[in-house]
């Protein structure tokens, strides 16, 4: 039965995000669906900007064949957001949640889960976005016999046992990785409840195999589980999210926008999130790409009077230079302008990153990216001084250079460029710049840098701190009795250095006997002796036979402030025997003075 046209108008197109690791074939898969050649013009075959592609129901049905009967669907088609391959899925927002209704996680069957795959799954998990897995490149399985554009089950059944076994093994590895991430998954045709299980769909962007299944599953899931969410007030004021701010010849600054609710018309007053707060402006022109055209590659946009959700479009209007990627766009309609401004301000405040008086500077390409990286930094307990959308500029370097701690004189940039003058200023100011397009890699690089600084600081402290050691004067190894005493010793635990005070414990009291000045082994001067080593040492102060005796056990006399630093800051960096010497020394000292060195 054909759906009532009036009712169809009330259903918007589901928004589908396509994400996954670089080179796993996201753009190629969309390319197959589009029947276009977007990838031909892409630098390094990697998508450079976020884009959106509308695929009407009739086209979905044509590609999916018998798997999709248009008479059974109320939804007008699918709208794909293509996130760049080198760009982790940004949590593009719509009313406080993820912009995408559903996602496709593209995984190369021969390559399996990779760093950006794990990161994408983590962000999908955090944003609670339902998803299916497109296990791509099945045609690369050795011996695969392709059937162009066929549903995957028929093609799968037609393969030899060996090829099917090879593919099964790779698919089960992907299913295992999903399980490790907390998701129950199976081949999509075995999944009975897609709310509880992730469907894995084998596909080939090259041959088109499995693409009919992928589209059928997306349409079925959207219709069955998201029908209510797809119901929108088409006649109501438009609501959308800024994908990108671009310059369009003849129009000046324009917004690439995903409109996910209502309608926007030429001449409408709109409110857009900007770097300095909400921007109020008037729509001068609406530019819509044709169906199956890609918003960022289409050269000839059709200028239209109005656009209804869900759709990717360009909006031309004055004063858009300060607009933010990832920010809300709202049509004012019959509401009070100030009320809409306040609503946009509140939505911007939702993604405002909590900052502290001391920390690092963070820059990201969109509000969603900024939110995602801020969440990851919070989990890693890395404080943020300032967080903004945009490229790294000199003023960011100036802010970072004011940090009190060396480790905080740093800027983390996610998927942004560094202005040349900012790079020069950073070099002059000793501000470290970290730029990457994978969040976890960015944080790992920064943490490694911090650890290196801490290690250097610890090494500097080690050079100036007296180290713990317990040693014994050897029998028959007295070479001089005094002035200074020269005796043979063996270190039991710890590290015995030069120019350190030494003594012994008697009845819980520590008695200092002198200062160990030099260490020599067969005429060679040494800086230190480690546990188990023997050498001759000179001790200025005592006389052998009166103040010290053969086989006496002596200790390095740790200054109290040194003992405190060793126990509280450097303990984990000490060798095990040195930790033992420190613990024994502190235990004995604290028998009489419980709070000594604390």
C-alpha positions in Angstrom: 0.0 0.0 0.0 1.4 3.4 -0.9 1.8 5.8 2.0 -0.4 8.8 2.2 1.5 11.7 0.6 0.6 14.1 3.5 1.9 11.6 6.0 5.1 11.1 4.0 5.7 14.8 4.3 5.8 14.4 8.1 8.7 11.9 8.0 12.3 13.2 7.5 15.2 11.4 6.0 17.3 9.4 8.5 20.8 10.8 8.8 23.5 8.2 8.4 27.1 8.7 9.5 29.8 6.7 7.6 33.0 6.2 9.7 36.0 4.0 10.2 39.7 3.7 9.8 41.6 5.5 7.0 41.8 3.5 3.8 39.0 1.1 4.8 36.8 2.3 1.9 34.2 4.7 3.3 34.2 7.1 0.4 34.5 4.2 -2.1 31.4 2.7 -0.5 29.4 5.9 -0.8 30.8 6.3 -4.3 29.3 3.0 -5.3 25.9 4.1 -4.0 26.2 7.6 -5.6 27.3 6.2 -8.9 29.6 9.3 -8.9 33.3 9.6 -9.0 34.0 11.7 -6.0 37.0 9.6 -5.0 38.7 10.3 -8.3 39.2 14.0 -7.3 40.2 13.4 -3.7 43.7 14.1 -2.6 45.3 10.7 -1.7 41.8 9.1 -2.1 41.0 10.4 1.4 37.9 12.5 1.9 39.1 16.0 2.8 36.0 17.6 4.3 32.8 16.5 5.9 30.1 16.1 3.2 26.5 15.0 2.9 24.7 13.0 0.2 21.0 12.6 -0.2 19.8 9.2 -1.7 16.1 9.2 -2.4 13.9 6.1 -1.7 13.5 5.4 -5.4 17.3 5.2 -5.8 17.7 3.1 -2.7 15.0 0.7 -4.1 16.7 0.6 -7.4 20.1 -0.4 -5.9 18.6 -2.8 -3.3 16.3 -4.5 -5.8 13.9 -7.0 -4.2 15.3 -6.2 -0.7 13.6 -2.8 -0.6 10.0 -2.4 -1.7 9.3 1.4 -1.7 5.6 0.7 -1.1 6.5 -0.5 2.4 8.4 2.6 3.6 7.2 6.0 4.9 10.7 7.4 4.9 11.9 9.5 1.9 15.3 7.9 1.6 18.7 8.2 3.4 21.1 11.2 4.0 24.7 10.1 4.4 27.3 12.2 6.3 30.7 11.2 5.0 33.3 11.8 7.8 36.9 12.1 6.4 39.0 9.0 6.7 41.7 10.7 8.7 39.1 12.3 11.0 37.6 10.5 14.0 33.8 10.7 13.9 33.0 14.1 15.5 30.0 14.2 17.7 28.2 16.6 15.4 25.3 17.7 17.6 21.6 18.0 17.2 19.8 19.2 20.3 22.4 17.9 22.7 22.8 14.5 21.1 24.6 13.1 18.1 23.5 14.5 14.8 23.5 11.0 13.1 20.5 8.8 13.7 22.4 5.7 12.7 26.0 4.9 11.6 27.9 2.6 9.3 31.2 1.5 10.7 33.4 0.5 7.7 36.0 -2.2 8.5 38.4 -3.7 5.9 38.0 -7.5 6.3 41.6 -8.1 5.5 42.8 -5.4 7.9 40.4 -5.8 10.8 40.1 -3.3 13.7 42.6 -0.4 13.5 43.3 2.6 15.8 40.6 4.8 14.3 38.1 1.9 14.3 38.5 1.5 18.0 38.2 5.3 18.4 35.0 5.4 16.3 33.4 2.6 18.3 34.2 4.4 21.5 32.6 7.6 20.3 29.6 5.7 18.9 29.3 4.1 22.3 29.5 7.4 24.2 27.0 9.1 21.9 24.7 6.0 22.0 24.4 6.0 18.2 23.1 2.7 16.8 25.3 1.3 14.0 25.9 -1.6 11.6 29.2 -2.8 10.4 30.1 -2.9 6.7 32.8 -5.5 6.4 34.3 -4.1 3.3 36.7 -5.5 0.6 35.3 -9.1 0.5 36.4 -9.2 -3.1 40.1 -9.2 -1.9 39.7 -12.6 -0.3 41.9 -14.9 -2.3 39.8 -16.9 -4.8 36.7 -14.7 -4.4 34.3 -15.1 -7.4 32.4 -11.8 -7.7 28.8 -11.2 -8.8 28.5 -7.5 -9.5 26.0 -5.6 -7.3 24.5 -8.8 -6.0 23.0 -9.2 -2.5 25.7 -10.7 -0.3 24.0 -13.9 0.8 23.7 -15.2 -2.8 27.2 -14.2 -3.6 28.5 -15.7 -0.3 26.7 -19.0 -0.9 28.2 -19.1 -4.4 31.8 -19.1 -3.1 33.9 -22.3 -2.6 34.1 -23.8 0.9 37.7 -22.5 1.3 36.8 -18.9 0.4 33.8 -18.9 2.7 35.9 -20.3 5.5 38.5 -17.7 4.9 35.9 -14.9 5.0 34.2 -16.4 8.1 37.4 -16.4 10.0 38.0 -12.7 9.2 34.4 -11.8 10.0 34.6 -13.6 13.4 37.7 -11.6 14.2 35.7 -8.4 13.7 32.9 -9.9 15.7 35.4 -10.7 18.5 36.7 -7.1 18.5 33.2 -5.8 18.8 32.6 -8.2 21.7 35.7 -6.8 23.4 34.2 -3.3 23.0 31.0 -4.5 24.7 28.8 -5.2 21.7 27.1 -8.5 20.7 27.4 -8.9 17.0 26.7 -11.5 14.2 26.2 -11.8 10.5 23.3 -9.5 9.8 21.0 -12.3 8.4 21.2 -14.1 11.8 20.3 -11.0 13.8 16.8 -11.1 15.1 16.9 -8.0 17.3 19.0 -5.1 16.0 18.4 -3.2 19.2 20.5 -5.8 21.1 22.9 -7.0 18.4 25.1 -5.3 15.8 24.6 -6.6 12.3 27.8 -7.3 10.3 27.2 -6.9 6.6 29.9 -8.2 4.2 30.3 -5.8 1.3 32.5 -4.8 -1.6 32.7 -1.2 -2.6 34.5 -2.4 -5.7 32.0 -4.9 -7.0 28.9 -3.6 -5.3 28.2 -6.9 -3.6 26.4 -6.5 -0.3 25.5 -2.8 -1.0 21.8 -3.8 -1.6 21.8 -5.5 1.9 23.4 -2.5 3.5 20.8 -0.1 2.2 18.0 -2.5 3.0 19.2 -2.9 6.6 19.6 0.9 7.1 16.1 1.5 5.7 14.6 -1.3 7.8 16.2 -0.2 11.0 15.3 3.4 10.5 11.6 2.5 9.7 11.2 -0.1 12.4 13.1 1.4 15.3 13.3 5.1 14.6 9.9 5.9 13.1 8.9 8.2 15.9 12.2 10.1 15.8 11.8 10.6 12.0 8.5 12.3 12.5 9.0 16.1 12.3 7.0 19.2 11.8 8.0 19.9 8.2 6.2 23.2 8.3 7.9 24.3 11.6 11.0 26.5 11.9 14.2 24.8 10.6 16.8 23.4 12.9 20.3 22.2 11.7 24.0 21.8 12.5 26.8 23.6 10.8 29.2 21.2 9.1 31.6 23.8 7.7 32.0 27.5 7.1 33.2 28.1 3.5 33.6 30.9 1.0 31.4 30.6 -2.1 32.1 32.8 -5.1 29.4 35.4 -5.5 28.0 34.7 -2.0 30.9 35.3 0.4 30.9 33.2 3.6 28.4 30.4 3.5 27.4 27.6 5.8 27.4 23.9 4.9 24.5 22.7 7.0 22.6 19.5 7.8 19.0 20.5 8.3 17.4 17.9 10.5 14.1 19.4 11.4 11.5 21.8 9.9 11.9 24.1 6.9 14.2 27.0 6.0 13.3 29.7 3.4 15.0 32.5 1.6 14.5 35.7 3.7 14.2 33.8 7.0 15.8 35.3 10.1 18.2 32.7 11.6 20.4 32.4 14.7 23.8 30.6 14.3 26.3 29.7 17.0 29.5 31.7 16.6 32.9 32.1 18.2 31.7 35.2 20.2 28.2 33.8 20.8 25.0 33.6 18.8 24.9 35.4 15.4 21.5 36.8 14.2 21.3 37.2 10.4 19.0 36.8 7.4 19.1 34.1 4.7 20.1 35.6 1.4 20.2 32.4 -0.6 19.7 28.7 -0.2 21.9 26.4 -2.4 20.9 22.8 -2.7 22.9 20.1 -4.3 21.0 17.7 -6.6 20.1 14.2 -5.3 23.0 11.9 -5.4 25.4 14.9 -5.7 27.9 15.5 -2.9 27.6 18.8 -1.1 31.4 19.5 -1.2 32.1 18.5 -4.8 29.0 19.8 -6.6 30.0 22.9 -8.6 26.6 24.0 -9.7 24.2 24.3 -6.8 20.6 24.8 -7.5 19.3 28.0 -5.8 16.0 27.2 -4.2 13.4 29.2 -2.2 13.0 26.7 0.6 14.5 23.4 1.9 12.8 20.9 4.3 14.5 18.3 6.6 16.5 16.2 6.4 18.9 17.7 3.8 22.4 19.0 3.3 22.5 22.5 1.9 24.5 25.7 1.7 23.2 28.9 3.4 24.4 32.3 2.2 23.8 35.1 4.7 25.7 38.2 6.0 28.0 38.1 9.0 28.8 34.3 8.9 32.6 34.6 9.2 32.6 33.9 12.9 30.2 30.9 12.7 31.4 27.7 14.3 31.6 24.3 12.8 29.3 22.0 14.8 27.2 24.8 16.1 23.4 25.0 15.9 21.4 26.8 13.2 17.9 27.9 14.1 15.2 29.6 12.0 13.4 32.2 14.2 10.0 31.8 12.5 7.1 33.2 14.6 9.1 33.1 17.8 10.8 36.0 19.7 14.3 36.5 18.3 15.7 36.8 21.8 14.2 33.5 22.8 15.9 31.7 19.9 19.2 33.5 20.7 19.0 32.3 24.3 18.2 28.7 23.1 21.3 28.7 20.9 23.4 30.3 23.7 22.3 27.4 26.0 23.1 24.8 23.4 26.6 26.3 22.9 27.0 26.3 26.7 26.3 22.6 26.7 29.5 22.0 24.8 31.5 24.7 26.6 34.5 22.9 27.9 35.1 23.2 31.6 38.5 24.9 32.0 40.8 25.4 35.0 43.3 28.1 36.1 46.2 26.0 35.1 46.4 23.5 32.1 47.0 23.2 28.4 45.4 24.9 25.4 43.2 22.8 23.1 42.1 23.6 19.6 39.8 21.5 17.4 38.0 21.8 14.0 34.4 21.6 15.3 32.4 21.9 18.5 31.8 18.2 18.4 35.5 17.5 18.1 36.3 19.9 20.9 33.8 18.1 23.1 35.1 14.7 22.2 38.8 15.6 22.9 37.9 17.4 26.1 36.1 14.3 27.4 39.2 12.2 26.6 41.5 14.7 28.3 39.2 14.6 31.3 39.4 10.8 31.5 43.2 11.1 31.2 43.2 13.7 34.1 44.8 16.4 31.9 43.7 19.9 32.9 42.5 22.4 30.2 43.2 26.1 30.5 41.5 27.1 27.2 39.5 25.2 24.6 38.3 26.7 21.3 37.4 25.8 17.7 39.8 27.0 15.0 43.4 26.8 13.8 46.4 27.4 16.1 47.1 31.1 16.0 49.8 33.3 17.8 47.4 34.3 20.6 47.0 30.6 21.5 50.8 30.3 21.8 50.8 33.5 24.0 48.2 31.9 26.3 50.1 28.6 26.5 53.4 30.3 27.3 51.9 31.8 30.5 51.4 28.4 32.2 53.4 27.9 35.4 54.3 24.3 34.8 56.5 23.3 31.9 54.2 20.4 31.1 51.3 22.8 30.5 53.2 25.0 28.1 51.6 23.0 25.2 48.8 23.2 22.6 46.9 20.1 21.4 45.4 20.7 18.0 42.8 18.2 16.7 42.4 18.2 12.9 43.5 21.9 12.6 46.3 23.8 10.9 49.1 25.8 12.5 49.5 29.4 11.3 53.2 30.0 10.3 53.6 32.9 12.7 52.2 30.7 15.5 54.7 28.0 14.8 57.6 30.6 14.8 56.3 32.0 18.1 56.0 28.6 19.7 59.6 27.8 18.8 60.7 31.1 20.4 58.5 30.6 23.5 59.3 26.9 24.1 55.6 26.0 23.7 55.2 22.5 22.4 52.6 22.0 19.6 50.9 18.6 19.1 48.7 18.2 16.0 47.0 15.0 15.0 43.7 13.8 13.5 43.3 10.8 15.9 42.3 11.8 19.4 44.0 9.0 21.3 47.2 9.5 19.3 47.2 13.2 20.2 46.8 12.4 23.9 49.4 9.6 23.8 52.0 11.9 22.2 51.3 14.6 24.9 51.5 12.0 27.7 54.8 10.7 26.3 56.1 14.3 26.3 55.0 14.9 29.9 56.6 11.6 31.0 59.8 12.7 29.3 59.8 16.0 31.2 59.1 14.3 34.5 61.9 11.8 33.9 64.3 14.6 33.2 63.1 16.4 36.3 63.5 13.2 38.4 67.0 12.7 37.0 67.9 16.2 38.0 66.6 15.6 41.5 68.4 12.3 41.7 71.7 14.1 40.9 71.1 16.4 44.0 69.6 14.0 46.5 71.4 11.7 48.9 70.6 8.1 48.0 69.9 5.4 50.7 72.5 2.6 51.2 73.5 0.1 53.9 77.1 -1.3 53.8 79.5 -3.4 55.9 83.2 -2.8 56.7 85.1 -5.9 55.6 87.3 -7.9 58.1 91.0 -7.5 57.4 90.4 -4.6 55.0 91.6 -1.6 57.1 94.1 0.3 55.1 94.3 3.4 57.3 92.8 3.9 60.7 92.2 7.7 60.5 92.7 11.0 58.9 90.8 9.8 56.9 90.0 6.2 57.7 90.4 4.0 54.6 88.6 0.7 54.7 87.2 -2.0 52.4 83.4 -2.2 52.3 80.6 -4.2 50.7 77.2 -2.7 49.9 74.3 -4.7 51.1 71.4 -2.6 49.7 71.0 0.7 47.9 73.5 2.9 46.2 76.6 4.2 48.0 77.8 7.6 46.6 80.7 9.9 47.4 80.6 12.9 49.8 77.7 11.5 51.9 77.4 11.5 55.7 77.4 8.0 57.2 76.8 6.5 60.6 75.0 3.6 62.5 72.0 2.9 64.6 72.4 2.2 68.3 69.4 1.7 70.5 67.2 3.3 67.9 69.3 6.4 67.8 71.3 7.3 64.7 75.0 8.2 65.4 76.8 10.0 62.6 80.5 9.0 62.4 81.8 11.1 59.5 81.6 11.7 55.7 82.4 9.1 53.1 84.6 11.1 50.7 86.0 8.8 48.0 85.5 5.3 46.5 88.3 3.5 44.8 88.6 0.1 43.2 92.1 -1.0 42.2 93.3 2.6 42.0 90.4 3.8 39.9 88.0 6.5 41.3 84.3 5.5 41.3 81.2 7.7 41.7 79.1 5.0 43.4 78.8 1.4 44.5 75.7 -0.7 43.9 74.4 -3.6 46.0 76.8 -6.6 46.1 79.9 -4.5 45.0 83.1 -4.1 47.0 85.7 -1.3 47.0 87.9 0.8 49.3 86.4 4.0 50.7 87.8 6.9 52.7 85.7 8.2 55.6 86.6 11.5 57.1 86.0 11.7 60.8 86.2 8.4 62.6 89.1 6.3 63.8 89.0 2.5 63.2 89.1 0.7 66.5 87.6 3.6 68.5 84.6 5.0 66.5 84.1 2.2 64.0 85.1 -1.5 63.8 85.6 -4.2 61.2 82.3 -5.8 60.3 80.3 -2.8 61.5 77.1 -2.1 59.5 76.9 1.5 58.5 74.2 3.6 56.8 74.1 6.6 54.6 72.7 9.3 56.9 69.7 10.6 54.8 68.8 14.3 55.4 65.2 14.4 56.5 64.0 16.5 53.5 65.8 14.1 51.1 64.1 11.1 52.7 60.8 12.8 52.2 61.4 13.4 48.5 62.6 9.8 48.0 59.6 8.3 49.7 56.9 10.5 48.4 58.1 11.4 44.9 60.9 9.1 43.7 60.1 5.8 45.4 58.8 4.1 42.2 61.9 5.2 40.3 64.3 3.6 42.8 65.8 0.2 42.1 64.2 -2.6 44.3 67.3 -2.8 46.6 67.4 0.9 47.1 63.7 1.0 48.0 64.5 -1.8 50.5 67.4 0.3 52.0 65.1 3.4 52.2 62.3 1.4 53.9 64.7 -0.1 56.4 66.3 3.2 57.2 62.9 4.9 57.7 61.5 2.1 59.7 64.4 2.2 62.2 64.4 6.0 62.4 60.6 6.1 63.0 60.8 3.7 65.9 61.9 6.7 68.0 60.5 9.5 65.8 57.2 8.3 64.2 56.8 11.3 62.0 60.4 11.6 60.8 60.6 12.4 57.1 56.8 12.6 56.6 
